[in-house]
Amino acid sequence: MTLPPLPAQPAGVPWPTQDWPIGELPAHTDRARLDQLLDRALGRPRADDLGETHAVLVVQGGRLVLERYGPGRRPDRTLPSWSMAKSVTQALVGLAVGDGLLDIHAPASVPEWRGGDDPRGAITLDLLLRMSSGLAYVEDYVPAVTDRSAFQPSGIKNP
């Protein structure tokens, strides 16, 4: 199955740097219902069937149209993205590949792996993105930070 190409960025749509340009929610938005849903998702006590939601941001046409934070959360504080970062990374890499800027089948650009006999030099970005690089990794989030010292080469898996 081939995915259809993404539409081109329309002329005049700003790409934010430090601050997002602000826009309005579409006129047909039921703001009362949306606020009710956001109260449920971001409120305390949290809804048992939703898991944890700390913030909601909606961008449409390059403009921030909705921004809401849960208790104790603010736009100037970072949050762990957990597995969401993988989806965002995959999308951005896909855009770079589509623009011819990146070859995911070339060895990953990690200078520390460029030693002559370091087997990690054969690891491609494709393998890293699919989490099949062959690197051993202990995913232990105590206290909410992964122990990066647990990375150890364990041999390279073939794609």
C-alpha positions as CSV (number, residue, x, y, z in Angstrom):
1,M,0.0,0.0,0.0
2,T,1.4,3.4,-1.0
3,L,0.4,6.4,1.1
4,P,-0.7,9.5,-0.7
5,P,1.8,12.4,-0.6
6,L,1.3,15.1,2.0
7,P,0.1,18.4,0.7
8,A,2.7,21.1,0.2
9,Q,3.0,23.8,2.8
10,P,0.7,26.6,1.5
11,A,2.4,29.9,0.7
12,G,2.0,32.4,3.6
13,V,1.6,29.7,6.3
14,P,4.1,30.6,8.9
15,W,6.4,28.0,10.4
16,P,6.9,28.9,14.0
17,T,10.3,29.3,15.6
18,Q,10.1,30.7,19.2
19,D,6.4,31.3,19.3
20,W,3.5,29.8,17.3
21,P,1.3,32.3,15.4
22,I,-2.1,32.3,17.0
23,G,-5.3,31.3,15.1
24,E,-8.9,30.7,15.8
25,L,-10.7,27.4,16.2
26,P,-12.9,26.6,13.2
27,A,-16.3,28.4,13.4
28,H,-18.2,25.2,13.6
29,T,-16.4,24.0,16.7
30,D,-18.7,23.2,19.6
31,R,-16.5,25.1,22.1
32,A,-18.6,24.1,25.2
33,R,-18.3,20.4,24.3
34,L,-14.6,20.8,23.6
35,D,-14.1,22.5,26.9
36,Q,-16.0,19.7,28.7
37,L,-13.8,17.0,27.0
38,L,-10.6,18.9,27.9
39,D,-11.8,19.3,31.5
40,R,-12.3,15.6,31.7
41,A,-8.9,14.8,30.0
42,L,-6.8,17.3,32.0
43,G,-8.7,17.5,35.2
44,R,-8.0,16.0,38.6
45,P,-8.9,13.5,39.6
46,R,-8.1,12.1,36.2
47,A,-10.6,10.0,34.4
48,D,-9.7,6.3,34.9
49,D,-10.4,5.3,31.3
50,L,-8.1,8.0,29.8
51,G,-4.7,7.5,31.2
52,E,-2.6,10.7,31.8
53,T,-3.0,13.8,29.7
54,H,-0.9,16.8,30.7
55,A,-1.4,19.2,27.9
56,V,-3.3,19.6,24.6
57,L,-2.1,21.7,21.7
58,V,-3.8,21.9,18.3
59,V,-2.1,23.5,15.3
60,Q,-4.1,24.1,12.2
61,G,-2.7,25.8,9.1
62,G,0.5,26.6,10.9
63,R,-1.3,28.5,13.7
64,L,-1.9,27.5,17.3
65,V,-5.7,27.3,17.7
66,L,-5.9,25.6,21.1
67,E,-3.6,25.3,24.0
68,R,-4.6,23.9,27.4
69,Y,-2.5,22.5,30.3
70,G,-3.4,20.3,33.3
71,P,-2.8,21.3,36.9
72,G,0.8,22.2,37.6
73,R,1.7,22.2,33.9
74,R,2.8,25.3,32.0
75,P,4.1,26.0,28.5
76,D,7.6,26.7,29.8
77,R,8.0,23.3,31.5
78,T,9.0,20.2,29.5
79,L,7.2,16.9,29.8
80,P,8.4,13.5,29.0
81,S,7.0,12.5,25.6
82,W,7.5,8.7,26.1
83,S,6.6,6.9,22.9
84,M,5.0,9.9,21.2
85,A,8.5,11.1,20.3
86,K,8.9,8.0,18.2
87,S,5.9,9.0,16.1
88,V,7.0,12.6,15.7
89,T,10.6,11.4,14.8
90,Q,9.3,8.9,12.2
91,A,7.2,11.6,10.6
92,L,10.0,14.2,10.4
93,V,12.5,11.6,9.1
94,G,9.9,10.6,6.5
95,L,9.6,14.2,5.3
96,A,13.4,14.5,5.1
97,V,13.6,11.2,3.1
98,G,10.9,12.5,0.8
99,D,12.8,15.7,0.2
100,G,16.0,13.7,-0.6
101,L,17.8,15.0,2.4
102,L,18.3,11.7,4.3
103,D,19.2,8.1,3.4
104,I,17.9,5.8,6.1
105,H,19.9,2.9,4.7
106,A,23.2,4.6,5.2
107,P,25.1,4.0,8.5
108,A,23.8,6.2,11.3
109,S,25.8,9.4,11.7
110,V,27.2,8.7,15.2
111,P,30.9,9.7,15.4
112,E,31.5,7.5,18.4
113,W,30.6,4.4,16.3
114,R,33.1,5.1,13.5
115,G,36.0,3.2,15.0
116,G,37.5,0.6,12.6
117,D,36.3,-2.5,14.5
118,D,33.2,-1.0,16.2
119,P,30.3,-3.2,15.0
120,R,27.9,-0.3,15.7
121,G,29.2,1.4,12.6
122,A,27.0,-0.9,10.5
123,I,23.8,0.3,12.3
124,T,21.6,2.3,9.9
125,L,19.0,4.9,10.7
126,D,16.4,2.5,9.4
127,L,17.4,-0.1,12.1
128,L,17.4,2.6,14.8
129,L,13.9,3.8,13.8
130,R,12.5,0.3,13.8
131,M,14.2,-0.3,17.2
132,S,16.0,-3.4,15.7
133,S,19.6,-2.1,15.9
134,G,20.8,-5.0,18.1
135,L,21.8,-2.6,20.9
136,A,21.0,-3.9,24.3
137,Y,19.0,-1.4,26.4
138,V,17.4,-1.5,29.8
139,E,14.2,0.5,29.8
140,D,14.1,1.4,33.5
141,Y,12.4,4.7,34.4
142,V,13.4,5.2,38.0
143,P,13.1,8.0,38.9
144,A,11.4,8.7,35.6
145,V,14.7,9.0,33.7
146,T,16.1,6.2,31.6
147,D,19.6,5.0,32.6
148,R,21.6,5.7,29.6
149,S,24.6,3.8,30.9
150,A,22.6,0.6,30.1
151,F,23.3,0.9,26.4
152,Q,25.7,-1.8,25.3
153,P,26.4,-3.2,21.9
154,S,25.0,-6.8,21.6
155,G,25.7,-7.5,18.0
156,I,24.0,-6.2,14.9
157,K,20.7,-7.7,13.8
158,N,20.1,-8.1,10.1
159,P,17.1,-6.3,8.7
